[in-house]
Amino acid sequence: MKLRCAVLDDYQSVASTAADWSPVTGEVDVVCFADHCASEDELATRLAEFDIVVTLRERVPFPATLIERLPRLRLLVASGMRNTSIDHAAARRHGVTVCGTASTATPPVELTWALLLGLARGIVTEANALRDGGPWQSTVGADLHGRRLGLLGLGRIGTRVAAVGLAFGMDVVAWSHHLTQERAEAAGVGLAASKEELLETSDFVSVHLVLGERTRGLLGAKELGLMRPGSYLVNTSRAAIVDQDALLDVLRRGAIAGAGVDVFDVEPLPAGHPMRGAPRLLATPHLGYVSQANYAAYYGHAVEDIRAYLDGEPVRRLG
């Protein structure tokens, strides 16, 4: 009797074609779901008859309460090699093997710049006006050359974002709790004296931090209030790093020029969520990692993970 594998949140219906699943389909029935389960009860019902689950990034939490309700679950594959939404201890207690996949920093770096450039040059406003017969030129673009780009985080993604900023001729500075002068100099950027100094002096601020106890709510009303009225904020990292109510407030008041956001406190974003109608906001539906190369890596390695598990030699184990 074949095992059953559920592939979650396949919004674009591409999981089955992004990789070659033939190495496992002789022993595993693969079912892809294009919709999202909004509650744990709904998810528990959907996954009750599955032995293997493939989930993208941290879209779907797998707490102990859910794992306990899935007695058939034996293998959980999550894209990337870090996932804080899975209770790894509970998985071990219930005999669930958790494996990861490769991922690349390139797609979120590119999306960061798509959002930043879109904001700076009013791309959406001007493109919509051109299509809909609106005014011919209604915005004045913000220059990048000579302006300051402040990066909160200078890790794998932040470093690449910094390199692009330098190529544009920007003055790039960075800050994080553990960032050193040596690390900043190695990336060719300045080390901001503090988070506050970075926010006060930057024309563009981009968030590239891992979500944790020290970064949750890092930018609240007080911090956002330090930003210049003509400055822009971009967040392609995690929504919880920026206080969402405080962000909505500064956007509504015009306290900053705009924000580019790819991550939200609830995903998918409900139809009536205030972020959908916020002024001065350029928002995308968590596309940071959504690219052809990344999907090929995610699903290709998911197949490898399943094959290795079936062979009794799991690879890329997490937790």
N, C-alpha and C positions, 0 to 999 in steps of 0.2 A: 504494500500500500504506500502510495506516494506521500511525502511530507507536503505541507501547504505553506507557501510564503506570501505574506502581504507586503506590498510596497506602498507606503503611505504618501499622501499629499503630492501625487504626481499631477500637478495642476495643468501642465502642458501636454500630458499624455505622451511623454517621450521616453519614459523609463525602459520600456520594452525594446526600443530601437537605439537608445544611446549606448548600449553595450550588447555583446553577444552572450545570451543566456543559455546557449545550447550545452555548455559543460555541465549544467545542473538540471535541465528540464526533463531528463530521463528519470530522475528521482524526486523532482520537486515540481509541484504545480504552482506557478507564479501568478498572483492576482494583483493588478495595479489599481489603486483607488485615486481618482482625480479630485475628489472632494475632501473636505477637512472635517474631522470629528471635533465638535466644539466642547464636548464634555467627557469626563472620564467614564461615565456610564455608557455613553454612546461608543466610545473607543473599546471598552471592555467587551461590549456585545459584538462589535465588528470583528475583534481579534480572537474571540473565544475558540474558534476552530483552526487557528493557525499555529504552526510550530516555529516558524521563522518570521521575523519582521524586519523590514528595511525602512529606516527613517532618515530624513534629510536634516542635517545640522541639529539644532535644538528646537525645531518647530514643535515637536510633540513631547511633553514631559512623560517620563516613565518613573513615577514615584513608587514607593513600596506598595502603596494601596492598589495601584494598577497591576503591578507585577504579581501580587498575590491572587488577583482575579483571573490570571492567565495560566492555568496549570499546564497547558500544552506547550507553552512557549519554551523553547530550548536555545534559540539563537537570536540575538538582537544585533543588527548591523546599523551603525550610525556613521554618516559621512563625516570625514575629518577624524583627527586623532585626539580630540578633546571634546567631551560632552558633559556639561554640568547638569543637564536636565534628566539624566538617568541616575537612579539610586543604585550605584554599583554594589553596595553591600547587600541590598535586598536581592539583586540579581544573583549574587554568589550564593546566598542562602537558599534560593529556589532553584539552583542548578542551571541558571541561564548564562550562557557564554555571551559576552559583549565584545564585538569587534569593530574596528574603525576602518577608514580608507584614507588614501592620500587626498590632499587638496592643495590648491595653489593660491597665493596671495594676489595674483594678477587681477582677477575679476573685481574684487572689492576696491583695489587701487584705481582701476579704470572707471568704476562707477562713481567713486569719490570725485574724480575730476569731471565726470559728466555732470554731476550735480553742481559742483562749484562753478564750472563754466556756464551752465544753464542759468544759474542765479545771477552771475556777474553780468552776463550779456542779455538777460531778459528773453532767453530763447523761446520759452513756451508762450509768453505774451505776444511776442512779435510774430511767431509762426502761426498762432491762432488768428491773429489779426489779418495776416496775409491771406490765409485760407478763407476767412469769413467776411472779407471785404471791409475790414476795420481800417484804422488809420495807418498811413504809410510812415512808419517810425513813430513810436510813442515813448520809448525809453532811451535813456542814455547809459551805456554800459560802463561798468566799473573796470578800471584797468587792473591787471595783475602785476605787470612789470614795475618793480620798485616798491610794491606794497608788501606788508608783512603777513606771512602765513604762520599761524601758531598751531602747532600740533600737540595735542594731548595724547602722548604715547608715541614712542619711537621704536617699535618692534618691527616685526617682519613686514607689516603693511605700512606702518607709519614711515619707515625708512624709504620705501619706494615712493610714497606720496611726496616725501621731502625732495627726492631726486627730480621729480617732475616740476615741483615748485621752483627749484633752483634753475632748471632749464628755462623756465618762464622769466627768469631774472628777478624772482621774488626774494625778499629777506626772510629766511625761514628760521624759526626758533621752535624749540620743543620743551616739554616738561612732562614728567611723571614722578611718582613717589621715589622710584629707584634709579632714575636716569642720572648718569654721571657726565662730567665734563668731557671725559675721554670718549665716551660712547657718542656724545653729540658731535664732537669734533670729527670722529671717524665717519659720520654721515654727512659732514660738511655743513652742519647747522649750528646755530647758537643755542646755548642752554638758558632758558628763561629762569630768572631768579626765583620765581614762584608761579603757582597757578594763577594767582591774582594778577601778577605783572603781565603774564601772557595774555590774559583776557583783556586787560586794559589797553594794551598796545597793539594788538593784532587787528588787521583788517578782515582777515578770514581765519576762522578757528575750525579745525577738523578733529574729530574724536576717533582715536584708534587705540582704545584700551580694552583689556579683558575685564568682563564684569566680575566683581568680587565685593567683599565687604568694604574695602577701602574706596572702591570706585562707584558703588551704588549711590545714586543721588549726588554725585560729585559736582554736578552743575545744577544748583538750585536757584531760587529767586535772587539771592544775594550775589551769586557768581554771575548769572546772566545780566544782572544789573550793572556789572562792571564793564560790559562790552560797549563799544562805541555805537552811536545811533546809525552810522553808515556801515557797520560791520555785518558779516555773514557767519552763520554757524552751519557746519555740515556734520551729520552723524550717520555713519554707515556701520557702526560698531554694535552697540546694544542700547535699546531704548531706555532702560532703567538707569543708565549713567547720567541722563539728563532728566530732571524733573519735568514731566510732561505738562502739568498744569502751569508751571512757571514759564515753560517755553511758549505755550499758547498765549499766556498773558503778554509777554514781550512782543510777540508777533501781532497781536490785536492792537496793542498800543503804539506800534511802530517804533518801539525802543531799539530794535535792530533792523537792519535793512531787509533781512530775509533768512530763511533756513532751508537747507536741503536735508531731507530725512528719508532713510530707507528702512528704519526699524521702528516698531511700535509696541506699546504696552500690551496690546491684544492683537494677535494675528491669526487668521486674516482680519483686517480692520472691519468692524461692523459698519453697516450702511450709515447709521446715524452718528458715528464717532465724530467728535469735534475736529479732529485732525483733517477730516475730509474737506472741511470748508474753511480751514484757517487761512487768513490772508498772509501774503508774503511767504508762502510755503510751497516749495517744490518737493513733492513726495513721490516715492516709488514703492511698489509692493514687495519689499525685501528681495531685491534683485542682486544684491552684492555678490553672491556666489553663483548666480544663475548664468552660466555660459556653457557653450558646447564642450569646451575642453574640460571644464570642471565636472559636468555631468558624465562625460565619458569616463573620467577618473572615478567618480563616486560609484557609478553603477558597475563599471568594469571591476573595481576592487570588491564591490559587494558580491559579485559572482565568484570571485576568487575566494572571498571569505567563506561563502556557503560551501564551495567545493572542498576547501581545506577542512571545514567542520565535518562534512560528510566522510572525509577520509580519516577522521580522527586526529587531525593535526591542525587545530585552529591557528590562524595567523592574525597579526595586528590586534592582539587582545587589548582591551581597555579595562581600566579599573583594577 
